[in-house]
Amino acid sequence: MSELSVGMQIAVPKDGVLEAHQAGLINSRQWMGGHSPSAGGEAWPSLGAGSFGDVLWDEIISIEENGEEQVWDIEVEGTHNFIGNNIFAHNTYISGNTGIGTSTPSSKLHVFSNISGGGVATFTDANASCTIDPTNSGLSCSSDQNLKKDIVALNATSTLDKLMSLRAVDYHWSGESSAVGTHTGFVAQEVEAVFPEFVSTDTAGRKAVAYGNLIPVMVTAIQKINNKVAVLDSRLSNLEALVASSGSGAEAGLTFAQIISEFVSQFETIGAKFVDGIAYFKNIFVGKLTVGSTAKPTGITIYDEVTGLPYCLKIQNGATVSLSGQCPEPSLGATNSNGSATSSPAVDSSVPVLTILGNNPATVPVGSTYSDLGATVTDTNADGSVNNNLGIATFINGVEMQSISLDTSTTSVHTILYKATDGAGNVGEGTRTVNVVSAE
């Protein structure tokens, strides 16, 4: 009240001016050149410079003290006049807590409802609304299909890949002590690189993440994983059924070794037998038979019908040669019948070659998002053929990671190791160094 004085002008709603004038609460003589509307329903003349929409300005002719009463109005900083529920008033500046439905607010804005369940606060914009329900620990937001258009299902495969590239972190806010407990969440700049539609930026350039938008993404990813598990479960069930059906009674539920043994036994019923890596057949008819190779020439062991002794039938210089004894097995370092050494099998000793794509070393400013271009790998097989299909494992600062994501919050140096292993066990490696530097 000390900020108001007689003679000052105050904003009033136009609809209540006539009643206030009749009660002698306000003086409207100065409005519109001294024109005052009558109680008989005389219409208001055209509004002049002293009006603004439904608001008119009037002079304060007297001020009387009427005691003190606690109020709970919306905080308006400074000293301002405002209108609420068709009542013109001078604001009460609240520097503490504000309560709606309670006279003992415990926080900056405390909304109370004595009804159990249901919402206590609703926020609405042009598209939808969200309601806070403390009883059910819920935040319910509009999701009716009648409020939506252009509805398209998420791509499960790409959504799972994107979700796998996110990095969850523990952190402290810049303005709090490192001694307090940490918070869990994401870094907005990293989320923006994967889901830009989930990140907003304020006028100061600070970014925020809409965490609620991650829920449908996680649901889609879980569904994708569940489908993969269902396929594997089906395959496992089929394998278990196959094993169970391989026998009955005590023979049911065979081990893998027993399955192989049973498989070999079935061959014996058709005249075939396998012993110590040697195949025995009662009768064999072939359209084409090749014995040995250029690298490993060999022969055929035939037993004499009279003596029963073995002889090795070989070809030397185009002529058939019969040598006493069994034909020797081709092996590393073995010699043929004329004493010359046979060729050793080729050995894969070629190390996979990795080519790092992009800058190495790479330099990124503090606070920016690092995008790795990866590497390619080429390997040469024992027969000289080229294999470009090896997988590459990535290690960040010594820790194997499925995707590459670096902490660029402070100046630092990161090492990315790319590693590939071929079928012979040969290992190829490549290293990239990433320097995080202060922004100039």
C-alpha positions as CSV (number, residue, x, y, z in Angstrom):
1,M,0.0,0.0,0.0
2,S,2.9,2.3,0.7
3,E,3.7,2.3,-3.0
4,L,0.2,3.7,-4.0
5,S,-0.9,7.3,-3.4
6,V,-3.9,9.5,-4.2
7,G,-3.8,10.9,-7.7
8,M,-2.1,7.9,-9.2
9,Q,-3.8,6.0,-12.0
10,I,-4.8,2.3,-11.7
11,A,-6.0,-0.2,-14.3
12,V,-9.6,-1.5,-13.9
13,P,-11.8,-3.8,-16.0
14,K,-14.3,-2.0,-18.1
15,D,-17.2,-4.3,-17.2
16,G,-17.0,-3.4,-13.5
17,V,-16.5,0.4,-13.8
18,L,-20.2,1.3,-13.8
19,E,-20.9,-0.6,-10.6
20,A,-17.8,0.7,-8.9
21,H,-18.7,4.3,-10.0
22,Q,-22.2,3.9,-8.6
23,A,-20.8,2.7,-5.3
24,G,-18.5,5.8,-5.2
25,L,-15.4,3.7,-5.2
26,I,-13.9,5.3,-8.3
27,N,-14.0,8.5,-10.2
28,S,-14.6,8.3,-13.9
29,R,-15.0,12.0,-14.6
30,Q,-11.8,12.2,-16.5
31,W,-12.5,9.4,-18.9
32,M,-13.4,10.3,-22.5
33,G,-13.4,14.1,-21.9
34,G,-15.5,13.9,-18.6
35,H,-18.3,11.6,-20.0
36,S,-19.7,9.2,-17.4
37,P,-22.2,6.4,-18.3
38,S,-25.5,6.5,-16.5
39,A,-27.1,3.7,-14.5
40,G,-29.9,3.4,-17.0
41,G,-27.8,1.3,-19.3
42,E,-26.3,4.2,-21.4
43,A,-23.7,2.7,-23.8
44,W,-20.0,3.4,-23.4
45,P,-18.8,5.9,-26.0
46,S,-15.8,5.1,-28.2
47,L,-12.8,4.4,-26.1
48,G,-10.2,7.0,-26.1
49,A,-6.5,7.2,-25.2
50,G,-7.2,6.2,-21.6
51,S,-8.4,2.7,-22.6
52,F,-6.8,-0.5,-23.7
53,G,-9.2,-3.4,-24.8
54,D,-11.3,-4.3,-21.8
55,V,-9.1,-2.2,-19.4
56,L,-9.6,1.4,-18.4
57,W,-7.4,3.7,-16.3
58,D,-8.9,5.7,-13.4
59,E,-7.5,8.1,-10.8
60,I,-7.2,7.0,-7.1
61,I,-9.2,9.5,-5.1
62,S,-8.7,7.9,-1.6
63,I,-6.8,5.1,0.2
64,E,-8.1,3.5,3.4
65,E,-6.4,0.9,5.5
66,N,-8.4,-2.4,5.8
67,G,-6.1,-4.6,7.8
68,E,-3.8,-7.4,6.6
69,E,-4.7,-10.7,5.0
70,Q,-2.5,-13.4,3.6
71,V,-2.9,-13.9,-0.2
72,W,-1.6,-16.5,-2.6
73,D,-1.4,-14.8,-6.0
74,I,1.0,-15.6,-8.8
75,E,4.4,-13.9,-8.3
76,V,4.9,-10.8,-10.3
77,E,8.3,-9.2,-9.8
78,G,8.6,-5.6,-8.9
79,T,5.6,-3.3,-8.3
80,H,2.9,-3.9,-10.9
81,N,-0.9,-3.7,-11.2
82,F,-2.7,-6.6,-12.6
83,I,-6.3,-8.0,-13.1
84,G,-7.4,-11.4,-11.9
85,N,-11.0,-12.7,-12.0
86,N,-12.2,-9.2,-13.0
87,I,-10.6,-7.7,-9.9
88,F,-8.0,-5.1,-10.2
89,A,-5.2,-5.3,-7.7
90,H,-1.7,-4.4,-6.8
91,N,0.6,-7.4,-6.7
92,T,2.1,-8.9,-3.6
93,Y,5.7,-9.9,-4.3
94,I,6.4,-13.4,-3.0
95,S,10.1,-14.1,-2.3
96,G,9.4,-17.4,-0.5
97,N,7.1,-20.3,-1.4
98,T,3.8,-20.1,-3.2
99,G,0.8,-22.4,-2.4
100,I,-2.3,-23.3,-4.3
101,G,-4.8,-25.1,-2.1
102,T,-2.5,-24.8,0.9
103,S,-1.5,-22.0,3.3
104,T,1.7,-23.8,4.2
105,P,3.6,-24.3,1.0
106,S,6.8,-26.4,1.3
107,S,8.3,-25.5,-2.1
108,K,8.5,-22.7,-4.5
109,L,5.2,-23.8,-6.0
110,H,3.1,-26.2,-3.9
111,V,-0.2,-27.4,-5.3
112,F,-2.5,-29.3,-2.9
113,S,-5.6,-31.4,-3.5
114,N,-7.5,-33.4,-0.8
115,I,-8.9,-35.7,-3.4
116,S,-7.1,-39.1,-3.5
117,G,-6.1,-39.9,-7.1
118,G,-6.5,-37.9,-10.2
119,G,-4.5,-34.9,-11.3
120,V,-3.5,-31.9,-9.2
121,A,-1.9,-29.8,-12.0
122,T,-2.4,-29.7,-15.8
123,F,-0.3,-28.0,-18.4
124,T,-1.8,-27.3,-21.8
125,D,-0.5,-25.9,-25.1
126,A,-2.0,-25.7,-28.6
127,N,-1.5,-29.4,-29.3
128,A,-1.9,-31.4,-26.0
129,S,-1.9,-31.4,-22.2
130,C,0.0,-33.2,-19.4
131,T,-1.4,-33.8,-15.9
132,I,0.5,-34.6,-12.7
133,D,-1.0,-37.4,-10.6
134,P,1.0,-37.8,-7.3
135,T,-1.1,-40.8,-6.0
136,N,-0.3,-42.9,-9.0
137,S,3.2,-41.5,-9.5
138,G,2.2,-40.5,-12.9
139,L,2.6,-37.9,-15.6
140,S,-0.2,-38.4,-18.1
141,C,0.0,-36.7,-21.4
142,S,-2.3,-36.5,-24.4
143,S,-1.9,-39.5,-26.8
144,D,-5.3,-39.9,-28.4
145,Q,-5.1,-40.9,-32.0
146,N,-7.7,-38.2,-32.9
147,L,-5.1,-35.6,-31.9
148,K,-2.4,-37.1,-34.2
149,K,-1.7,-37.5,-37.9
150,D,1.0,-38.9,-40.1
151,I,1.4,-41.9,-37.8
152,V,4.3,-44.2,-38.9
153,A,5.7,-47.2,-37.0
154,L,9.4,-46.9,-35.9
155,N,12.0,-49.0,-37.8
156,A,12.9,-51.7,-35.3
157,T,16.4,-52.4,-36.8
158,S,17.6,-48.8,-37.1
159,T,16.0,-47.9,-33.7
160,L,17.9,-50.7,-31.9
161,D,21.2,-49.7,-33.6
162,K,20.7,-46.0,-32.6
163,L,19.8,-47.0,-29.0
164,M,22.9,-49.1,-28.8
165,S,25.1,-46.1,-29.7
166,L,23.8,-44.0,-26.8
167,R,26.1,-43.6,-23.8
168,A,24.5,-43.5,-20.3
169,V,26.5,-41.5,-17.8
170,D,26.7,-40.5,-14.1
171,Y,27.5,-36.8,-13.5
172,H,27.4,-33.8,-11.2
173,W,25.8,-30.5,-12.2
174,S,28.4,-27.7,-12.7
175,G,27.0,-25.7,-9.9
176,E,27.0,-28.4,-7.2
177,S,29.7,-30.0,-5.1
178,S,31.4,-33.2,-6.3
179,A,30.9,-34.6,-2.8
180,V,27.1,-35.0,-3.3
181,G,25.5,-38.0,-5.0
182,T,25.8,-38.3,-8.7
183,H,22.9,-38.1,-11.2
184,T,22.2,-40.5,-14.1
185,G,21.3,-39.5,-17.6
186,F,22.6,-38.6,-21.0
187,V,24.7,-35.8,-22.5
188,A,22.4,-33.8,-24.8
189,Q,25.0,-33.2,-27.5
190,E,25.5,-37.0,-27.8
191,V,21.8,-37.7,-27.9
192,E,21.4,-35.0,-30.6
193,A,23.8,-36.8,-32.8
194,V,21.6,-39.9,-32.8
195,F,18.1,-38.6,-32.0
196,P,18.1,-34.9,-33.0
197,E,14.3,-34.7,-32.6
198,F,14.7,-35.5,-28.8
199,V,16.9,-32.4,-28.1
200,S,15.9,-28.7,-27.9
201,T,18.1,-25.7,-27.5
202,D,17.2,-22.5,-25.5
203,T,18.0,-18.9,-26.3
204,A,21.3,-19.2,-24.3
205,G,22.4,-22.2,-26.4
206,R,21.9,-24.8,-23.6
207,K,20.5,-28.1,-24.8
208,A,17.8,-30.2,-23.1
209,V,16.7,-33.9,-23.6
210,A,13.1,-35.0,-23.8
211,Y,13.6,-38.2,-21.8
212,G,10.0,-39.3,-22.2
213,N,10.5,-39.6,-25.9
214,L,13.0,-42.5,-25.3
215,I,10.2,-44.7,-24.0
216,P,8.7,-45.7,-27.4
217,V,12.2,-46.1,-28.7
218,M,13.1,-48.5,-25.9
219,V,9.8,-50.4,-26.4
220,T,10.6,-50.9,-30.1
221,A,14.2,-52.0,-29.3
222,I,13.0,-54.5,-26.7
223,Q,10.5,-55.9,-29.2
224,K,13.3,-56.4,-31.8
225,I,15.5,-58.2,-29.2
226,N,12.5,-60.3,-28.1
227,N,12.0,-61.4,-31.8
228,K,15.6,-62.5,-32.0
229,V,15.4,-64.4,-28.8
230,A,12.1,-66.1,-30.0
231,V,13.9,-67.3,-33.2
232,L,16.8,-68.7,-31.2
233,D,14.5,-70.3,-28.7
234,S,12.6,-72.0,-31.6
235,R,15.8,-73.3,-33.1
236,L,16.9,-74.6,-29.7
237,S,13.5,-76.3,-29.2
238,N,13.8,-78.0,-32.6
239,L,17.3,-79.2,-31.8
240,E,16.2,-80.6,-28.4
241,A,13.2,-82.4,-30.1
242,L,15.6,-83.9,-32.7
243,V,17.9,-85.2,-30.0
244,A,15.0,-86.5,-27.9
245,S,13.6,-88.3,-31.0
246,S,16.9,-90.1,-31.7
247,G,16.0,-92.9,-29.3
248,S,13.4,-94.0,-26.8
249,G,13.4,-95.0,-23.2
250,A,17.0,-95.2,-21.8
251,E,18.4,-94.1,-25.1
252,A,16.4,-90.8,-25.2
253,G,18.3,-87.5,-24.6
254,L,21.6,-88.4,-26.3
255,T,24.7,-86.4,-25.9
256,F,26.5,-84.9,-28.9
257,A,29.1,-87.7,-28.9
258,Q,26.3,-90.2,-28.8
259,I,24.6,-88.6,-31.7
260,I,27.8,-88.8,-33.8
261,S,28.2,-92.4,-32.9
262,E,24.6,-93.1,-33.8
263,F,25.1,-91.3,-37.1
264,V,28.2,-93.5,-37.9
265,S,26.3,-96.7,-37.0
266,Q,23.6,-95.8,-39.4
267,F,26.2,-95.8,-42.2
268,E,27.2,-99.3,-41.4
269,T,23.7,-100.5,-42.4
270,I,24.5,-99.4,-45.9
271,G,27.9,-101.0,-46.1
272,A,30.1,-98.1,-44.9
273,K,32.3,-97.9,-41.9
274,F,34.6,-95.3,-40.4
275,V,37.5,-96.3,-38.2
276,D,40.4,-94.0,-37.1
277,G,39.7,-91.6,-39.9
278,I,39.6,-94.4,-42.5
279,A,36.4,-95.1,-44.5
280,Y,35.5,-98.7,-45.4
281,F,32.9,-99.4,-48.2
282,K,31.7,-102.8,-49.3
283,N,31.0,-101.7,-52.8
284,I,31.7,-98.4,-54.5
285,F,30.8,-97.1,-58.0
286,V,32.0,-93.7,-59.1
287,G,31.7,-91.8,-62.3
288,K,35.1,-90.1,-61.8
289,L,37.8,-91.0,-59.3
290,T,40.8,-88.8,-58.6
291,V,43.7,-90.1,-56.5
292,G,46.2,-87.7,-55.1
293,S,47.1,-84.3,-56.5
294,T,50.0,-82.4,-58.1
295,A,51.1,-81.2,-54.6
296,K,50.4,-84.6,-53.0
297,P,50.9,-87.5,-55.6
298,T,49.9,-90.9,-54.2
299,G,48.8,-94.3,-55.3
300,I,46.3,-97.1,-54.7
301,T,47.1,-100.0,-52.3
302,I,46.1,-103.4,-53.8
303,Y,46.4,-106.8,-52.1
304,D,47.8,-109.8,-54.1
305,E,45.2,-112.5,-54.5
306,V,47.8,-115.3,-54.1
307,T,50.1,-114.1,-51.4
308,G,47.8,-111.6,-49.7
309,L,50.6,-109.0,-49.6
310,P,50.0,-105.4,-50.3
311,Y,51.3,-103.5,-53.3
312,C,51.2,-99.8,-54.1
313,L,50.1,-99.1,-57.6
314,K,51.5,-95.7,-58.7
315,I,52.1,-93.7,-61.9
316,Q,55.7,-92.6,-62.6
317,N,56.6,-90.7,-65.8
318,G,53.3,-91.9,-67.4
319,A,53.9,-95.6,-66.7
320,T,52.2,-97.8,-64.1
321,V,54.6,-98.9,-61.4
322,S,53.9,-101.6,-58.7
323,L,55.8,-101.1,-55.5
324,S,55.9,-103.6,-52.6
325,G,54.0,-102.5,-49.5
326,Q,51.1,-100.1,-48.8
327,C,51.1,-96.6,-50.3
328,P,52.4,-94.1,-47.7
329,E,50.0,-91.5,-46.4
330,P,50.6,-88.0,-47.7
331,S,51.9,-85.9,-44.9
332,L,54.2,-82.9,-44.2
333,G,57.8,-83.8,-45.0
334,A,56.8,-87.2,-46.6
335,T,58.8,-88.5,-49.6
336,N,57.4,-90.2,-52.7
337,S,58.6,-93.5,-54.1
338,N,61.5,-92.0,-56.0
339,G,62.9,-90.3,-52.9
340,S,61.8,-86.7,-53.8
341,A,60.0,-84.7,-51.1
342,T,56.3,-84.1,-51.5
343,S,55.1,-80.4,-51.4
344,S,54.1,-79.1,-48.0
345,P,50.5,-77.7,-47.8
346,A,50.3,-73.9,-47.9
347,V,50.1,-72.1,-44.5
348,D,48.2,-68.9,-44.0
349,S,50.7,-66.5,-42.3
350,S,49.3,-63.3,-43.8
351,V,48.4,-60.7,-41.2
352,P,45.2,-58.7,-41.8
353,V,45.9,-55.2,-43.0
354,L,43.8,-52.4,-41.5
355,T,43.3,-49.0,-43.2
356,I,42.1,-46.2,-40.9
357,L,39.7,-43.8,-42.5
358,G,39.8,-40.1,-41.8
359,N,42.4,-38.1,-39.9
360,N,44.9,-39.8,-37.7
361,P,45.6,-38.2,-35.3
362,A,42.2,-36.5,-35.2
363,T,41.5,-33.3,-33.3
364,V,38.1,-32.2,-31.9
365,P,37.1,-29.1,-29.8
366,V,35.9,-29.5,-26.2
367,G,32.2,-30.0,-26.0
368,S,31.7,-31.1,-29.6
369,T,30.5,-34.5,-30.8
370,Y,33.2,-36.9,-32.2
371,S,32.1,-39.1,-35.2
372,D,34.5,-41.9,-36.1
373,L,34.9,-42.9,-39.7
374,G,36.1,-46.4,-38.7
375,A,38.6,-48.6,-40.7
376,T,38.6,-51.2,-43.4
377,V,40.4,-54.6,-43.4
378,T,42.0,-56.8,-46.1
379,D,43.4,-60.3,-45.6
380,T,45.2,-62.7,-48.0
381,N,44.3,-66.4,-47.6
382,A,46.8,-69.3,-47.9
383,D,45.8,-69.9,-51.5
384,G,46.4,-66.3,-52.4
385,S,42.8,-65.2,-52.6
386,V,41.7,-61.9,-50.9
387,N,39.3,-61.8,-48.0
388,N,37.6,-58.4,-47.3
389,N,34.9,-59.7,-45.0
390,L,36.7,-60.0,-41.7
391,G,35.0,-58.3,-38.7
392,I,36.7,-55.4,-36.8
393,A,36.7,-55.1,-33.0
394,T,37.1,-51.6,-31.5
395,F,38.7,-50.7,-28.2
396,I,38.5,-47.3,-26.7
397,N,41.3,-46.6,-24.2
398,G,41.8,-50.3,-23.8
399,V,38.1,-51.2,-23.3
400,E,36.2,-53.1,-26.1
401,M,33.1,-51.2,-27.2
402,Q,30.3,-52.0,-29.6
403,S,30.2,-48.4,-30.8
404,I,32.6,-45.5,-30.6
405,S,31.6,-42.6,-28.3
406,L,34.2,-40.3,-26.8
407,D,33.9,-38.0,-23.8
408,T,34.8,-34.5,-25.1
409,S,33.7,-32.6,-22.0
410,T,37.3,-31.7,-21.1
411,T,40.7,-31.6,-22.9
412,S,42.0,-35.2,-23.2
413,V,43.6,-37.8,-25.4
414,H,41.8,-40.9,-26.5
415,T,43.2,-44.0,-28.2
416,I,41.0,-46.1,-30.5
417,L,42.3,-49.6,-31.4
418,Y,40.9,-51.5,-34.4
419,K,41.6,-55.2,-34.4
420,A,40.9,-58.0,-36.9
421,T,41.6,-61.8,-36.6
422,D,41.5,-64.2,-39.6
423,G,40.7,-67.9,-39.6
424,A,44.3,-68.9,-39.1
425,G,44.6,-66.8,-36.0
426,N,46.6,-64.0,-37.5
427,V,45.9,-60.6,-35.9
428,G,46.0,-57.2,-37.5
429,E,45.8,-53.9,-35.6
430,G,45.5,-50.2,-36.3
431,T,45.4,-47.3,-33.8
432,R,44.0,-43.8,-34.1
433,T,44.7,-41.0,-31.6
434,V,42.0,-38.4,-30.9
435,N,43.0,-35.2,-29.2
436,V,40.3,-33.1,-27.5
437,V,41.5,-29.5,-27.4
438,S,40.2,-26.2,-26.1
439,A,38.0,-24.4,-28.6
440,E,39.8,-21.4,-30.0
